[in-house]
Amino acid sequence: MKSKLQRDLSRETKKGGRHFYTSFHIADISLEVKRIRDKTLTYNNVDLEVAISNLDLFFLINQLNYACNVVNTRRILQAPKYEFPLLEKIVDKLPSTPYFDLPLIEVYWNSYKMLFTDNKAYYSTLKLLLFNHYHVLIKYHQINLFNHLQNYCIQKINSGDSTYYAELWEISIFRLENGLIKELSPASYKNLITTGVMLALQQENTDFAAVLQFIENYTEKLPIEYREEAQTYAQSYIAFYQNHFQVVPQKLIVNQEPLTLYKFEDIFYQIDARRLLVMTYFCLEEEDNFDKLCSNQSVFLSERRELIPELELEKNRQFLVIIKRLFWIHGSRMERTEQLQQLKKEIEEAENISDRIWLLKQVEAKSK
């Protein structure tokens, strides 16, 4: 006869690693009780099979989960490198085992292969699996696996593949429309504004309707204390890419003398608003304001360096170096061409730099 806990476990439709550990533990206790009662080492085959299969599933799910999380974290932060020697030996054999019939194993296997091989086929399979079967996963794994997908897209975008803006937008809107995101963080909201704008710029007839609709529909998913500043930044960012350059300082600068910027609480908004102003004055060709904002951003990064991740510091410092050289480019046509070719090469080869695509477009424009 099954215990109440066993009956409860058998009714669970969404199963994570903890479910399989508990199932293993129950079977293991059952084996031990029978061994003591019968005073023999003979195992009950049913309990032994349950114990082994559930222990294997618990191990595999957690190993795949840990491995994926480690790679995902290392791509964002400078985290230590960990090895998974046993998993590496068996991971390619998993599709030929009965364990692969479990959706959680299949999705994590594709996530693992996507992150470790950088093969788009695994990305496409993982995306399809999650879109069709997210409802059978517990919340932790839903969030975790969708984050793997989105961070993969972000990594591709950062390396210069702008086709992944469409992928990132599709995944994000899918999660929002299906109630998989209950609240947006300021960072997630800002990233989605960037994604929506970049996607609009790729269209033949630039159309910002989708990102404007996003602001209308989903700003309320931000914590209330961030809504006003997030919307202010979003409106400024969209105005910039609509070539309404004069709107940007109107929204982001409170006073010119002394220079006082809109007070954002989130430090990443503070960084990105300053960079947006630098880009604005670059486009307006206002030398004094361009110099003033470059200096302001440089001082801000230096003073707040303890609060800003090293990767973010590097991306913004590289941006400042390049944009200042681009703004003050001079010489004969031949000299300018050589300088622009060198800048293009440096932008393309830079491992970490903010607004890479926009900078390359400015180089192209100055080359004409």
C-alpha positions as CSV (number, residue, x, y, z in Angstrom):
1,M,0.0,0.0,0.0
2,K,1.3,3.5,-0.9
3,S,1.8,6.1,1.8
4,K,0.1,9.5,1.6
5,L,3.4,11.0,0.5
6,Q,3.8,8.5,-2.3
7,R,0.2,9.2,-3.4
8,D,0.8,12.9,-3.4
9,L,4.0,12.5,-5.5
10,S,2.2,10.3,-8.0
11,R,-0.3,13.1,-8.6
12,E,2.3,15.8,-9.3
13,T,2.2,16.8,-12.9
14,K,5.1,19.3,-12.7
15,K,8.2,17.5,-11.6
16,G,11.6,19.0,-10.7
17,G,14.7,17.6,-9.2
18,R,13.2,17.7,-5.7
19,H,10.4,15.4,-6.7
20,F,12.8,12.7,-8.0
21,Y,15.0,13.0,-4.9
22,T,11.9,12.5,-2.6
23,S,10.8,9.6,-4.7
24,F,14.3,8.0,-4.5
25,H,14.4,8.6,-0.7
26,I,11.0,6.9,-0.2
27,A,12.1,3.9,-2.2
28,D,15.4,3.7,-0.4
29,I,13.7,3.8,3.0
30,S,11.3,1.1,1.8
31,L,14.2,-1.1,0.8
32,E,15.9,-0.6,4.1
33,V,12.7,-1.3,6.1
34,K,12.2,-4.6,4.2
35,R,15.9,-5.6,4.7
36,I,15.6,-5.1,8.4
37,R,12.2,-6.8,8.6
38,D,13.1,-9.8,6.5
39,K,16.7,-9.9,7.8
40,T,18.0,-10.5,4.3
41,L,19.9,-8.5,1.7
42,T,17.5,-9.5,-1.0
43,Y,16.1,-6.4,-2.6
44,N,12.5,-5.9,-3.8
45,N,13.0,-5.4,-7.5
46,V,10.3,-2.8,-7.8
47,D,11.6,-0.6,-5.0
48,L,15.2,-1.0,-6.3
49,E,14.1,0.0,-9.9
50,V,12.3,3.1,-8.5
51,A,15.2,4.1,-6.3
52,I,17.7,3.8,-9.1
53,S,15.7,5.6,-11.8
54,N,14.7,8.5,-9.5
55,L,18.3,8.9,-8.2
56,D,19.5,9.0,-11.8
57,L,16.9,11.6,-12.7
58,F,17.7,13.7,-9.7
59,F,21.4,13.6,-10.5
60,L,20.9,14.4,-14.2
61,I,18.5,17.3,-13.7
62,N,20.7,19.0,-11.2
63,Q,23.9,18.4,-13.0
64,L,22.4,19.8,-16.3
65,N,20.9,22.7,-14.3
66,Y,24.1,23.6,-12.5
67,A,26.2,23.3,-15.7
68,C,23.9,25.6,-17.6
69,N,23.7,28.1,-14.8
70,V,27.5,28.2,-14.5
71,V,28.0,28.9,-18.2
72,N,25.2,31.4,-18.3
73,T,26.6,33.3,-15.3
74,R,30.1,33.3,-16.6
75,R,28.9,35.0,-19.8
76,I,27.4,37.8,-17.8
77,L,29.9,38.1,-14.8
78,Q,33.5,37.1,-14.3
79,A,32.5,33.9,-12.4
80,P,34.9,31.0,-11.7
81,K,35.0,28.1,-14.1
82,Y,33.7,24.8,-12.9
83,E,34.1,21.3,-14.3
84,F,31.4,18.6,-14.6
85,P,33.6,15.5,-15.5
86,L,30.9,12.8,-15.1
87,L,28.2,14.8,-17.0
88,E,30.7,15.5,-19.8
89,K,31.2,11.7,-20.2
90,I,27.5,10.8,-20.5
91,V,25.7,13.9,-21.9
92,D,25.9,12.9,-25.5
93,K,24.5,9.4,-24.7
94,L,21.3,10.8,-23.0
95,P,19.1,11.1,-26.1
96,S,19.4,7.2,-26.5
97,T,18.3,6.6,-22.9
98,P,14.7,6.3,-21.5
99,Y,15.5,9.4,-19.3
100,F,15.3,11.6,-22.4
101,D,11.5,10.9,-22.5
102,L,11.2,13.2,-19.5
103,P,10.5,16.8,-20.9
104,L,12.7,18.4,-18.2
105,I,15.7,16.3,-19.2
106,E,15.1,17.1,-22.9
107,V,14.9,20.8,-22.4
108,Y,17.9,21.0,-20.1
109,W,19.9,18.8,-22.5
110,N,19.2,21.2,-25.4
111,S,20.0,24.2,-23.1
112,Y,23.3,22.5,-22.2
113,K,24.2,21.8,-25.9
114,M,23.2,25.4,-26.9
115,L,25.4,26.9,-24.2
116,F,28.4,24.6,-24.6
117,T,28.5,24.2,-28.4
118,D,27.0,27.6,-29.6
119,N,25.0,25.7,-32.2
120,K,21.8,27.5,-33.3
121,A,20.0,24.2,-33.9
122,Y,19.9,23.6,-30.2
123,Y,18.7,27.1,-29.6
124,S,15.8,26.6,-32.1
125,T,14.9,23.2,-30.5
126,L,14.9,24.6,-27.0
127,K,12.8,27.6,-28.0
128,L,10.2,25.3,-29.7
129,L,10.1,23.0,-26.7
130,L,9.6,25.8,-24.2
131,F,6.9,27.6,-26.3
132,N,5.0,24.3,-26.6
133,H,5.6,22.7,-23.2
134,Y,6.4,25.4,-20.6
135,H,3.2,24.6,-18.8
136,V,4.5,21.2,-17.7
137,L,7.6,22.7,-16.0
138,I,7.6,24.0,-12.4
139,K,8.1,27.8,-12.1
140,Y,11.8,27.7,-11.2
141,H,12.7,25.7,-14.4
142,Q,10.4,27.9,-16.5
143,I,12.2,31.0,-15.4
144,N,15.6,29.4,-15.6
145,L,15.3,28.0,-19.1
146,F,13.7,31.0,-20.6
147,N,16.5,33.1,-19.1
148,H,19.0,30.8,-20.8
149,L,17.3,31.4,-24.1
150,Q,17.2,35.2,-23.7
151,N,20.8,35.5,-22.5
152,Y,21.9,33.4,-25.5
153,C,20.2,36.0,-27.7
154,I,21.8,38.9,-25.8
155,Q,25.2,37.2,-26.2
156,K,24.7,37.0,-29.9
157,I,23.6,40.6,-30.1
158,N,26.6,41.7,-28.1
159,S,28.8,39.9,-30.6
160,G,27.3,41.8,-33.5
161,D,24.5,39.5,-34.7
162,S,21.5,41.9,-34.9
163,T,19.2,39.2,-36.2
164,Y,18.7,38.1,-32.6
165,Y,16.8,41.2,-31.7
166,A,13.8,39.7,-33.4
167,E,14.3,36.4,-31.4
168,L,14.8,38.3,-28.1
169,W,11.6,40.3,-28.7
170,E,9.5,37.3,-29.6
171,I,10.6,35.4,-26.5
172,S,10.0,38.3,-24.2
173,I,6.6,39.1,-25.5
174,F,5.6,35.5,-25.4
175,R,6.5,35.3,-21.7
176,L,4.5,38.5,-21.0
177,E,1.5,37.5,-23.0
178,N,1.4,34.1,-21.3
179,G,1.7,35.4,-17.8
180,L,5.2,34.0,-17.3
181,I,6.5,37.4,-16.1
182,K,4.5,38.9,-13.3
183,E,6.8,41.9,-12.7
184,L,9.4,43.6,-14.8
185,S,12.6,44.8,-13.3
186,P,13.9,48.2,-14.4
187,A,16.8,46.4,-16.2
188,S,14.5,44.0,-18.1
189,Y,12.2,46.9,-19.1
190,K,15.1,48.9,-20.4
191,N,16.5,45.9,-22.3
192,L,13.1,45.4,-23.9
193,I,12.9,49.1,-25.0
194,T,16.3,48.7,-26.6
195,T,15.3,45.5,-28.3
196,G,12.0,46.9,-29.6
197,V,13.8,50.0,-31.0
198,M,16.6,48.0,-32.7
199,L,14.0,45.7,-34.2
200,A,12.0,48.7,-35.6
201,L,15.2,50.1,-37.2
202,Q,15.7,46.8,-39.1
203,Q,12.4,47.2,-40.8
204,E,12.2,48.6,-44.3
205,N,9.7,51.2,-43.2
206,T,10.8,52.0,-39.6
207,D,7.8,51.5,-37.4
208,F,8.0,52.1,-33.6
209,A,4.4,51.0,-33.1
210,A,5.3,47.7,-31.3
211,V,7.7,49.2,-28.8
212,L,5.2,52.1,-28.1
213,Q,2.5,49.5,-27.5
214,F,4.8,47.7,-25.2
215,I,5.2,50.9,-23.1
216,E,1.5,51.3,-22.9
217,N,0.7,47.7,-22.0
218,Y,3.6,46.7,-19.7
219,T,5.0,49.8,-17.9
220,E,2.5,48.9,-15.1
221,K,4.5,45.7,-14.5
222,L,7.4,47.7,-13.1
223,P,7.5,48.4,-9.4
224,I,5.6,51.7,-8.9
225,E,8.7,53.6,-7.7
226,Y,10.5,53.0,-11.1
227,R,7.7,53.6,-13.5
228,E,8.1,57.3,-14.1
229,E,11.9,57.2,-14.6
230,A,11.7,54.1,-16.8
231,Q,9.1,55.8,-19.0
232,T,11.2,59.0,-19.2
233,Y,14.2,57.0,-20.3
234,A,12.1,55.0,-22.8
235,Q,10.6,58.1,-24.4
236,S,14.1,59.7,-24.7
237,Y,15.6,56.6,-26.2
238,I,12.8,56.3,-28.8
239,A,13.0,60.0,-29.6
240,F,16.7,59.7,-30.3
241,Y,16.2,56.9,-32.8
242,Q,13.3,58.9,-34.4
243,N,16.0,61.6,-35.0
244,H,14.1,63.9,-32.6
245,F,17.4,64.8,-31.0
246,Q,16.3,68.0,-29.3
247,V,13.8,66.0,-27.3
248,V,16.5,64.0,-25.5
249,P,18.2,66.8,-23.5
250,Q,14.7,68.3,-22.8
251,K,13.8,65.1,-21.0
252,L,17.2,64.1,-19.5
253,I,18.7,67.5,-18.5
254,V,17.2,69.5,-15.7
255,N,19.8,72.3,-15.7
256,Q,22.6,73.1,-18.1
257,E,24.6,75.3,-15.6
258,P,25.6,73.7,-13.5
259,L,24.9,70.5,-15.4
260,T,22.1,68.6,-13.6
261,L,20.6,65.4,-15.1
262,Y,17.3,63.8,-14.4
263,K,17.6,61.8,-11.2
264,F,17.4,58.2,-12.0
265,E,17.4,55.8,-9.0
266,D,18.8,52.9,-11.0
267,I,22.5,53.2,-11.7
268,F,22.3,51.5,-15.1
269,Y,19.7,54.1,-16.2
270,Q,22.1,56.8,-15.0
271,I,24.9,55.3,-17.2
272,D,22.7,54.8,-20.2
273,A,21.1,58.2,-20.0
274,R,24.5,59.8,-20.0
275,R,25.6,57.7,-23.0
276,L,22.4,58.6,-24.8
277,L,23.2,62.3,-24.3
278,V,26.7,61.8,-25.6
279,M,25.3,60.2,-28.7
280,T,22.7,63.0,-29.1
281,Y,25.3,65.8,-29.0
282,F,27.4,63.8,-31.4
283,C,24.5,63.8,-33.9
284,L,23.8,67.5,-33.3
285,E,27.5,68.2,-33.7
286,E,27.5,70.4,-30.6
287,E,31.2,70.4,-29.6
288,D,30.9,72.0,-26.1
289,N,28.0,69.9,-25.0
290,F,29.6,66.8,-26.5
291,D,32.8,67.4,-24.5
292,K,30.8,68.2,-21.4
293,L,28.8,65.0,-21.5
294,C,31.8,62.8,-22.3
295,S,33.6,64.3,-19.3
296,N,30.5,63.8,-17.1
297,Q,30.2,60.2,-18.1
298,S,33.9,59.5,-17.6
299,V,33.8,61.0,-14.1
300,F,30.6,59.2,-13.2
301,L,32.1,55.8,-14.2
302,S,35.2,56.5,-12.2
303,E,33.4,57.7,-9.1
304,R,30.9,54.8,-9.2
305,R,33.3,52.1,-10.3
306,E,32.8,50.1,-7.1
307,L,29.1,49.8,-7.8
308,I,29.3,49.0,-11.5
309,P,30.2,45.5,-12.8
310,E,33.6,45.4,-14.5
311,L,32.0,44.3,-17.8
312,E,29.7,47.3,-17.8
313,L,32.6,49.7,-17.0
314,E,34.6,48.2,-19.9
315,K,31.8,48.5,-22.4
316,N,31.2,52.2,-21.6
317,R,34.8,53.2,-21.4
318,Q,35.5,51.6,-24.8
319,F,32.5,53.5,-26.2
320,L,33.8,56.8,-24.9
321,V,37.3,56.2,-26.4
322,I,35.9,55.4,-29.8
323,I,33.2,58.1,-30.0
324,K,35.6,60.8,-29.0
325,R,38.1,59.7,-31.7
326,L,35.2,59.6,-34.2
327,F,33.9,63.0,-33.3
328,W,37.3,64.7,-33.7
329,I,38.5,62.9,-36.8
330,H,40.5,65.2,-39.1
331,G,43.0,65.5,-41.8
332,S,43.0,65.0,-45.6
333,R,40.4,62.7,-47.2
334,M,43.0,59.9,-47.4
335,E,44.0,60.4,-43.8
336,R,40.3,60.4,-42.7
337,T,39.7,57.2,-44.7
338,E,42.6,55.5,-43.0
339,Q,41.4,56.6,-39.5
340,L,37.9,55.5,-40.2
341,Q,39.0,52.1,-41.5
342,Q,41.1,51.7,-38.3
343,L,38.1,52.7,-36.1
344,K,35.8,50.3,-37.9
345,K,38.3,47.5,-37.3
346,E,38.6,48.3,-33.6
347,I,34.8,48.5,-33.1
348,E,34.3,45.2,-34.8
349,E,37.1,43.5,-32.9
350,A,36.3,45.0,-29.5
351,E,35.2,42.2,-27.1
352,N,33.1,44.6,-25.0
353,I,31.7,47.9,-26.3
354,S,28.4,49.6,-25.9
355,D,26.2,50.5,-29.0
356,R,28.5,48.7,-31.4
357,I,26.0,48.7,-34.3
358,W,25.3,52.5,-33.9
359,L,29.0,53.3,-33.8
360,L,29.6,51.3,-37.0
361,K,26.8,53.2,-38.7
362,Q,28.4,56.5,-37.7
363,V,31.7,55.3,-39.2
364,E,29.9,54.4,-42.4
365,A,28.2,57.8,-42.5
366,K,31.5,59.7,-42.1
367,S,33.1,57.5,-44.8
368,K,30.7,58.9,-47.5
